[in-house]
């Protein structure tokens, strides 16, 4: 097992990894930008190294500075968290060159599956149903027009190196295609340093269902159930559930087996997630694979009682998986709400600032993953995520009630948040019935400005 791990990230995921390491007896090294010197992750780790100025490109994306911090402090491994360098094969290769263990899949697997266009090809070759789309990346608008004519509108332009809803644009007609194509490329370049894009047919009113995988270096693969991530705003996940209220046991088994089969076929190691779109007839299509830990992994932990981050570290250290598929039992229902510093009344614009008063909720079945504290100043340079609120209960109805109660106890004074927005969703009849899809929030515009105080 590693003696010391460097966490190449910030915010709540850095705190989560630090906690997982500490419980395993592993010392930790945090890295921080100038803006994050007083951040919680910087204070909780055993050591902290400032790696650059405020901007991500000069700090959390600065490979040389991160590797230098790792070598200087004697850390044997790097946990990349999510975002930043977590799916960057160049960084993974540099780690290997420096004899530092990258806690994630190999660079080769990242290129094969982390690149969305390549992943589509791999899944299709494995016999998995895929959404109709381009055979590979589209370099020019002329290629895009030809593919769109073949596929049929509406189409979705997607960043090959993308994730988190970035670098995605819809084109409903040829007139919209050029603008969507260019905007997707521009955003992809800004977010991922790679402007390659590909095209898919836009599936109407789909559910976004993903399967959590855990794989060791010896060919053992298990899945930890499904998550429903269909409550999205501008392709950004807002609320996730495990397990999905839309799934049948038969479909859950089919999708789980398909995900495991694909991971085993490509020799995947570590933690990964295969994301599917499921249409109204419950036909599922491979969408992409995330070759990293996911923001929403805690709800899978809640229904399986498996610490995914700790297992990720164990398999990276060369250990065998400690359980088989038959050992994994799914219990109860879990929900996660992402609490952001944003203003729902003004198009959800980010709201950095200082937290003057803070009260974190608690109670049975409640977990808060966060890096904020009273007096903390939220910098304007990074993602606006403040906290993930995770609840577990024996049934979905009980989990919804528990989440309402929990959110009503969550007090943040000093910055605007989307807590009331979440409460509005949790009262809405279609959500209560589990009757929603990826277009749900776009159709429920009245939820953006709740007109009455939230009630449990």
C-alpha positions as CSV (number, residue, x, y, z in Angstrom):
1,X,0.0,0.0,0.0
2,X,1.1,3.6,-0.7
3,X,2.7,5.5,2.2
4,X,1.9,8.9,0.8
5,X,-0.5,10.1,-1.9
6,X,-0.7,13.5,-3.6
7,X,-4.2,14.8,-4.5
8,X,-4.1,16.8,-7.7
9,X,-7.4,18.5,-7.2
10,X,-9.3,20.9,-4.9
11,X,-12.7,21.3,-3.3
12,X,-14.9,18.6,-1.9
13,X,-13.3,15.8,-3.9
14,X,-9.9,16.6,-2.5
15,X,-11.3,16.5,1.0
16,X,-13.0,13.2,0.3
17,X,-9.8,11.6,-0.9
18,X,-7.8,13.0,2.1
19,X,-10.4,11.4,4.4
20,X,-10.3,8.1,2.6
21,X,-6.4,8.1,2.8
22,X,-6.4,9.0,6.4
23,X,-8.6,6.1,7.3
24,X,-6.3,3.8,5.4
25,X,-3.2,5.1,7.2
26,X,-1.9,6.9,4.1
27,X,-0.3,10.4,4.5
28,X,-1.5,13.0,2.1
29,X,-0.1,16.0,0.1
30,X,-2.5,18.7,-1.1
31,X,-1.7,21.1,-3.9
32,X,-3.3,24.5,-4.1
33,X,-3.3,27.7,-6.2
34,X,-2.6,31.1,-4.6
35,X,-6.4,31.5,-4.3
36,X,-6.8,28.2,-2.4
37,X,-4.1,28.7,0.3
38,X,-6.9,28.9,3.0
39,X,-9.1,26.2,1.3
40,X,-10.2,23.3,3.5
41,X,-8.2,20.7,1.5
42,X,-5.1,22.7,1.9
43,X,-5.5,22.7,5.7
44,X,-6.6,19.1,6.1
45,X,-3.8,17.4,4.3
46,X,-0.6,16.4,6.1
47,X,1.4,18.6,3.7
48,X,0.4,21.3,1.2
49,X,2.4,22.7,-1.8
50,X,1.3,25.9,-3.7
51,X,1.7,25.1,-7.4
52,X,0.8,28.4,-9.1
53,X,-1.4,31.4,-9.5
54,X,-5.2,31.5,-9.3
55,X,-6.1,30.4,-12.9
56,X,-6.5,26.6,-13.3
57,X,-4.2,26.6,-16.3
58,X,-1.4,27.9,-14.2
59,X,-2.0,25.7,-11.2
60,X,-4.4,22.6,-11.2
61,X,-3.6,22.0,-14.9
62,X,0.1,22.7,-14.5
63,X,1.5,19.2,-14.9
64,X,5.1,20.1,-14.3
65,X,4.3,21.8,-11.0
66,X,2.2,18.9,-9.8
67,X,4.8,16.3,-10.7
68,X,7.5,18.5,-9.0
69,X,5.4,18.7,-5.8
70,X,5.0,14.9,-5.9
71,X,8.7,14.2,-6.3
72,X,9.7,16.8,-3.8
73,X,7.4,15.5,-1.0
74,X,8.1,11.9,-1.7
75,X,4.5,10.9,-2.6
76,X,4.3,7.6,-4.4
77,X,1.0,8.1,-6.2
78,X,-1.3,10.8,-7.5
79,X,-5.1,10.8,-7.1
80,X,-6.5,13.1,-9.8
81,X,-10.1,13.4,-8.5
82,X,-12.4,14.5,-11.3
83,X,-12.0,17.2,-13.8
84,X,-8.7,18.9,-14.3
85,X,-6.1,16.2,-15.2
86,X,-8.2,13.2,-14.2
87,X,-8.7,12.0,-17.8
88,X,-5.5,13.3,-19.4
89,X,-3.4,10.6,-20.9
90,X,-0.4,12.9,-21.3
91,X,-0.4,13.4,-17.6
92,X,-0.8,9.7,-16.9
93,X,2.2,8.9,-19.1
94,X,4.3,11.6,-17.4
95,X,3.4,10.0,-14.0
96,X,4.6,6.6,-15.3
97,X,7.8,8.2,-16.7
98,X,8.5,9.7,-13.2
99,X,7.7,6.3,-11.6
100,X,4.7,7.8,-9.9
101,X,1.5,5.7,-9.7
102,X,-1.4,7.4,-11.4
103,X,-4.6,6.3,-9.5
104,X,-6.7,5.6,-12.5
105,X,-6.6,3.6,-15.8
106,X,-3.6,3.5,-18.1
107,X,-3.0,6.3,-20.6
108,X,-3.8,3.8,-23.4
109,X,-7.2,3.0,-21.9
110,X,-7.9,6.8,-21.4
111,X,-7.2,7.4,-25.1
112,X,-9.4,4.5,-26.0
113,X,-12.3,5.3,-23.7
114,X,-11.8,8.8,-22.3
115,X,-11.9,10.1,-25.8
116,X,-15.7,10.0,-26.6
117,X,-15.3,9.3,-30.3
118,X,-12.9,6.5,-29.8
119,X,-15.1,5.0,-27.0
120,X,-18.1,4.9,-29.4
121,X,-16.0,2.8,-31.8
122,X,-14.9,0.4,-29.1
123,X,-18.4,-0.1,-27.7
124,X,-19.8,-0.7,-31.2
125,X,-17.0,-3.3,-31.9
126,X,-18.0,-5.0,-28.6
127,X,-21.6,-5.3,-29.8
128,X,-23.1,-2.7,-27.5
129,X,-25.9,-0.7,-28.9
130,X,-24.8,2.9,-29.7
131,X,-26.6,6.1,-30.6
132,X,-26.3,6.7,-34.4
133,X,-23.5,9.2,-35.0
134,X,-20.3,10.0,-36.8
135,X,-17.7,7.3,-37.1
136,X,-15.0,9.5,-35.5
137,X,-14.1,13.1,-35.0
138,X,-15.3,15.8,-37.3
139,X,-12.6,18.2,-38.4
140,X,-14.5,20.5,-40.7
141,X,-18.1,21.9,-41.0
142,X,-18.4,20.2,-44.4
143,X,-17.9,16.8,-42.8
144,X,-20.4,17.8,-40.1
145,X,-23.0,18.7,-42.7
146,X,-22.5,15.4,-44.5
147,X,-22.9,13.4,-41.3
148,X,-25.9,15.4,-40.1
149,X,-27.7,14.8,-43.4
150,X,-27.0,11.1,-43.1
151,X,-28.1,10.9,-39.4
152,X,-31.0,13.3,-39.6
153,X,-31.8,16.3,-37.4
154,X,-31.7,17.1,-34.5
155,X,-28.1,16.3,-33.8
156,X,-25.8,16.8,-30.9
157,X,-22.2,18.1,-31.3
158,X,-20.0,16.8,-28.5
159,X,-16.4,17.3,-27.4
160,X,-14.4,14.1,-27.8
161,X,-12.4,14.9,-24.6
162,X,-15.5,16.3,-22.9
163,X,-17.4,15.7,-19.7
164,X,-19.6,17.6,-17.2
165,X,-21.8,18.8,-20.0
166,X,-19.1,21.0,-21.5
167,X,-18.5,21.3,-25.2
168,X,-22.0,20.2,-26.2
169,X,-24.4,21.9,-28.6
170,X,-27.7,21.0,-30.3
171,X,-28.4,21.7,-33.9
172,X,-32.1,21.3,-35.0
173,X,-31.4,22.1,-38.6
174,X,-28.6,22.8,-41.1
175,X,-28.9,26.5,-40.5
176,X,-28.0,26.0,-36.8
177,X,-25.2,23.5,-37.5
178,X,-22.3,25.8,-38.3
179,X,-22.9,27.9,-35.1
180,X,-23.3,24.8,-32.9
181,X,-20.2,23.2,-34.4
182,X,-18.0,26.2,-33.8
183,X,-19.3,26.9,-30.3
184,X,-18.8,23.2,-29.3
185,X,-15.2,23.3,-30.6
186,X,-14.4,26.6,-28.9
187,X,-15.8,25.5,-25.5
188,X,-14.0,22.1,-25.8
189,X,-10.7,23.9,-26.5
190,X,-11.2,26.2,-23.5
191,X,-12.3,23.4,-21.1
192,X,-10.2,20.5,-22.1
193,X,-7.4,21.9,-24.3
194,X,-8.7,19.8,-27.2
195,X,-11.2,21.0,-29.7
196,X,-12.0,17.7,-31.4
197,X,-15.8,17.0,-31.6
198,X,-18.0,14.3,-32.9
199,X,-21.8,14.0,-33.7
200,X,-24.7,11.9,-32.4
201,X,-28.3,11.8,-33.2
202,X,-30.2,13.6,-30.4
203,X,-32.4,11.0,-28.6
204,X,-35.7,12.6,-27.8
205,X,-36.7,12.6,-24.1
206,X,-34.1,10.1,-22.9
207,X,-33.1,9.0,-19.4
208,X,-29.4,9.4,-18.5
209,X,-28.5,6.2,-16.6
210,X,-25.0,5.2,-15.7
211,X,-23.4,2.0,-14.3
212,X,-20.6,2.3,-11.7
213,X,-17.7,-0.1,-12.3
214,X,-14.8,-1.2,-10.1
215,X,-12.0,-3.3,-11.7
216,X,-8.7,-4.7,-10.5
217,X,-5.5,-5.5,-12.4
218,X,-6.3,-9.2,-12.6
219,X,-9.4,-9.1,-14.7
220,X,-12.0,-9.0,-11.9
221,X,-14.8,-6.6,-12.7
222,X,-17.9,-5.7,-10.6
223,X,-20.6,-3.1,-11.0
224,X,-22.1,-1.2,-8.1
225,X,-25.5,-0.6,-9.6
226,X,-27.1,2.2,-11.6
227,X,-27.6,5.9,-11.1
228,X,-30.2,8.1,-12.7
229,X,-28.7,11.4,-13.6
230,X,-31.6,12.8,-15.8
231,X,-32.3,15.9,-13.7
232,X,-30.0,18.2,-15.7
233,X,-29.7,21.9,-16.5
234,X,-27.8,22.7,-19.6
235,X,-26.3,19.2,-19.6
236,X,-25.1,19.7,-16.0
237,X,-26.3,17.1,-13.5
238,X,-28.3,18.6,-10.6
239,X,-29.9,15.7,-8.8
240,X,-28.9,12.0,-9.0
241,X,-30.6,8.9,-7.6
242,X,-29.6,5.3,-7.0
243,X,-31.2,3.2,-8.0
244,X,-33.2,4.7,-10.9
245,X,-37.0,4.8,-10.4
246,X,-37.3,4.2,-14.2
247,X,-35.4,0.9,-14.3
248,X,-36.8,-2.6,-14.2
249,X,-34.8,-5.4,-12.5
250,X,-34.4,-7.1,-15.9
251,X,-33.0,-3.9,-17.6
252,X,-30.7,-3.2,-14.6
253,X,-29.2,-6.7,-15.0
254,X,-28.8,-6.3,-18.8
255,X,-27.1,-2.9,-18.5
256,X,-24.9,-4.0,-15.6
257,X,-23.8,-7.1,-17.5
258,X,-23.1,-5.1,-20.7
259,X,-21.0,-2.6,-18.7
260,X,-19.0,-5.3,-17.0
261,X,-18.5,-7.1,-20.3
262,X,-17.1,-4.0,-22.0
263,X,-14.8,-3.2,-19.1
264,X,-13.4,-6.7,-19.1
265,X,-13.0,-6.8,-22.9
266,X,-10.8,-3.7,-22.9
267,X,-8.8,-4.7,-19.7
268,X,-10.0,-1.7,-17.7
269,X,-8.5,-1.1,-14.3
270,X,-9.7,1.1,-11.4
271,X,-12.9,3.0,-11.1
272,X,-15.0,3.9,-14.1
273,X,-18.6,4.7,-15.2
274,X,-20.4,3.7,-18.4
275,X,-23.1,6.2,-19.2
276,X,-26.2,5.2,-21.2
277,X,-29.1,6.9,-22.7
278,X,-32.4,5.0,-22.3
279,X,-35.4,5.9,-24.4
280,X,-39.0,5.8,-23.4
281,X,-39.3,2.1,-24.6
282,X,-36.4,1.2,-22.2
283,X,-33.9,0.6,-25.1
284,X,-30.5,1.5,-23.9
285,X,-27.6,3.0,-25.9
286,X,-23.9,3.4,-25.0
287,X,-23.1,7.1,-24.7
288,X,-19.6,7.4,-23.1
289,X,-17.3,6.1,-20.4
290,X,-15.9,8.3,-17.7
291,X,-12.4,7.0,-16.8
292,X,-12.4,8.5,-13.3
293,X,-14.3,8.9,-10.1
294,X,-17.6,10.7,-10.6
295,X,-19.1,13.6,-8.6
296,X,-22.2,11.4,-7.8
297,X,-20.3,8.3,-6.6
298,X,-21.5,8.7,-3.0
299,X,-25.0,7.5,-3.8
300,X,-23.6,4.2,-5.0
301,X,-21.6,4.1,-1.8
302,X,-24.8,4.6,0.1
303,X,-26.7,1.7,-1.4
304,X,-23.7,-0.7,-1.4
305,X,-21.8,0.4,1.8
306,X,-18.6,0.2,-0.3
307,X,-16.1,3.1,-0.1
308,X,-15.4,3.6,-3.7
309,X,-12.4,5.9,-3.3
310,X,-10.7,3.5,-0.9
311,X,-11.3,0.6,-3.3
312,X,-9.9,2.7,-6.1
313,X,-6.7,3.3,-4.1
314,X,-6.4,-0.4,-3.2
315,X,-6.7,-1.7,-6.8
316,X,-4.2,1.1,-7.9
317,X,-1.8,-0.4,-5.3
318,X,-2.1,-3.8,-7.0
319,X,-4.6,-5.4,-4.6
320,X,-7.2,-7.9,-5.6
321,X,-10.9,-6.9,-5.4
322,X,-12.1,-7.9,-2.0
323,X,-15.6,-9.0,-3.3
324,X,-17.3,-10.5,-6.3
325,X,-20.6,-9.5,-7.9
326,X,-22.6,-11.9,-5.8
327,X,-21.3,-10.2,-2.6
328,X,-22.7,-6.8,-3.6
329,X,-26.2,-6.2,-2.2
330,X,-28.2,-3.1,-3.0
331,X,-30.1,-1.7,-0.1
332,X,-32.6,1.2,0.0
333,X,-32.5,4.4,-2.0
334,X,-30.1,7.3,-2.1
335,X,-30.4,10.8,-3.6
336,X,-27.7,13.5,-4.1
337,X,-28.3,17.2,-4.6
338,X,-25.5,19.5,-5.8
339,X,-25.5,22.7,-3.9
340,X,-23.9,25.5,-6.0
341,X,-23.1,29.1,-5.3
342,X,-25.3,30.5,-8.0
343,X,-28.3,32.8,-8.4
344,X,-31.4,31.0,-9.8
345,X,-33.2,34.4,-10.2
346,X,-30.5,35.6,-12.6
347,X,-30.0,32.7,-15.0
348,X,-28.0,30.8,-12.4
349,X,-25.0,33.1,-12.6
350,X,-22.1,32.1,-10.3
351,X,-22.0,33.9,-7.0
352,X,-18.5,33.9,-5.4
353,X,-18.2,35.6,-2.1
354,X,-17.7,35.1,1.6
355,X,-19.8,32.7,3.7
356,X,-20.7,34.7,6.8
357,X,-22.9,32.1,8.5
358,X,-23.0,28.4,7.9
359,X,-25.0,25.5,9.4
360,X,-24.5,22.1,8.0
361,X,-27.5,19.6,8.3
362,X,-27.2,16.2,9.9
363,X,-29.2,13.3,11.3
364,X,-29.6,9.6,10.4
365,X,-28.9,8.8,6.7
366,X,-27.4,12.2,5.9
367,X,-24.0,12.8,4.4
368,X,-22.5,16.2,3.4
369,X,-19.4,16.2,1.1
370,X,-18.1,19.8,1.1
371,X,-15.0,22.0,1.5
372,X,-16.7,25.1,2.7
373,X,-16.6,26.6,6.3
374,X,-17.9,29.7,8.0
375,X,-15.7,32.6,7.0
376,X,-14.5,30.9,3.8
377,X,-14.3,33.1,0.7
378,X,-15.4,31.3,-2.4
379,X,-13.0,32.2,-5.2
380,X,-14.4,33.1,-8.7
381,X,-11.9,31.0,-10.6
382,X,-13.4,27.5,-10.3
383,X,-16.6,25.5,-10.4
384,X,-19.4,26.9,-8.2
385,X,-20.1,23.5,-6.4
386,X,-20.3,24.2,-2.6
387,X,-21.5,20.9,-1.3
388,X,-23.1,17.5,-2.2
389,X,-26.0,16.6,0.0
390,X,-26.5,12.8,0.1
391,X,-29.3,11.1,1.9
392,X,-30.2,7.4,2.2
393,X,-33.5,5.8,3.3
394,X,-35.1,2.4,3.0
395,X,-37.5,3.7,0.2
396,X,-37.5,6.4,-2.4
397,X,-40.4,8.2,-0.8
398,X,-38.6,8.3,2.5
399,X,-35.4,9.4,0.8
400,X,-37.2,12.4,-0.8
401,X,-38.7,13.4,2.6
402,X,-35.3,13.1,4.2
403,X,-33.7,15.2,1.5
404,X,-36.3,18.0,2.0
405,X,-35.8,18.0,5.7
406,X,-32.0,18.1,5.2
407,X,-32.1,21.0,2.7
408,X,-34.3,23.0,5.0
409,X,-31.7,22.8,7.7
410,X,-28.9,23.8,5.4
411,X,-28.1,27.5,6.1
412,X,-25.6,29.4,4.0
413,X,-25.5,33.2,4.5
414,X,-23.3,35.5,2.4
415,X,-23.7,34.0,-1.1
416,X,-26.8,32.9,-3.1
417,X,-27.3,29.2,-3.6
418,X,-29.7,26.9,-5.4
419,X,-31.1,25.2,-2.3
420,X,-34.6,26.5,-2.8
421,X,-34.4,25.4,-6.4
422,X,-33.7,21.8,-5.2
423,X,-36.6,22.0,-2.8
424,X,-38.9,23.1,-5.6
425,X,-37.9,20.1,-7.6
426,X,-38.4,17.8,-4.6
427,X,-42.0,19.0,-4.3
428,X,-42.9,18.7,-8.0
429,X,-45.5,15.9,-8.8
430,X,-43.6,14.5,-11.8
431,X,-40.4,14.2,-9.8
432,X,-42.3,12.5,-7.0
433,X,-43.7,10.0,-9.5
434,X,-40.2,9.4,-11.0
435,X,-41.7,10.6,-14.3
436,X,-38.9,12.7,-15.7
437,X,-36.2,12.7,-18.4
438,X,-33.2,14.8,-19.5
439,X,-35.6,17.5,-20.8
440,X,-37.4,17.8,-17.4
441,X,-35.9,21.1,-16.1
442,X,-36.2,22.8,-19.5
443,X,-39.9,22.0,-19.4
444,X,-40.4,23.1,-15.8
445,X,-39.5,26.7,-16.1
446,X,-41.8,27.7,-13.2
447,X,-39.4,25.9,-10.9
448,X,-36.7,28.5,-11.5
449,X,-38.4,31.0,-9.3
450,X,-40.4,29.3,-6.5
451,X,-43.2,31.7,-5.5
452,X,-43.7,30.5,-2.0
453,X,-41.5,29.5,0.9
454,X,-40.2,25.9,0.8
455,X,-42.1,23.4,3.0
456,X,-41.0,20.0,4.1
